[in-house]
Amino acid sequence: MTHLQIGLSPETVEKARLELNENPDTLHQDIQQVRDMIITRPDIGFLRTDDAFILRFLRARKFNQMEAFRLLAQYFQYRQLNLDMFKNLKADDPGVKRALMDGFPGVLDSRDHYGRKILILFAANWDQSRNSFVDILRAILLSLEVLIEDQELQINGFILIIDWSNFSFKQASKLTPSILRLAIEGLQDSFPARFGGVHFVNQPWYIHALYTLIKPFLKDKTRKRIFLHGNNLNSLHQLIHPECLPSEFGGTLPPYDMGTWARTLLGPDYNDDNEYTHTSYNAIHVKYAPTNLERDCSPKYMKR
């Protein structure tokens, strides 16, 4: 084990070896080979190139160095092309703060039985007079930046559950192809995370129609990891154990508190009255620590 793997459990180190082709003996060489490719893209400003940062891209692409570099380039190119989105991408940005406090995204304390972090979105909570879609996307990307600092999550990955209950046709009409493509490019094509599944529950017919619309922009691997459960929570529970889920998804945990993740990022500046005060707190630099509940729900972080 190298210093870059310090903090990982032996089970996760073994999982990284088996699933991601991660070899401690060649780790520094793999990272350097990705770094050496940067010179081939002078059009992109690679603002961070340290070992720990490049490692997460290698893990996201199973140590295929060319694919890892392509993802690294796309990560910075996406930010260059969408400068307004990433200007002041901090928890104290008013738009991001509103989205976080409205539960975009929700982040469960528990992980699933594979050790994956579970993110949840209650789509009907989108108040379009209060939050733009772009600010919700910014809050999600900021949250992922915080969470991906955890090496266990770089290896185990994430699960996303979207509950479409009471999401109106009027709300859905605001999900234009251009903003949906912006989200797909930001999450699928330009972020170094392993998404093990995206689960739709209680989706109405017009969400099926939207999914058909965006399908051409999805990679085949992504399409295979999108599950449309409708109101059949049993099919969801076959993939994510109920003891890891809140009661809204038929789980055994208490109902999800929408302020949970916002309180984690905003700290003392969070308040339930939605009064916004300035904070110098930059969530990107937070060290995320797993809770006891995470460990209880996935004690062995099973191999996929």
Disulfide bonds with the S-S distance in Angstrom:
Cys244-Cys297 1.99
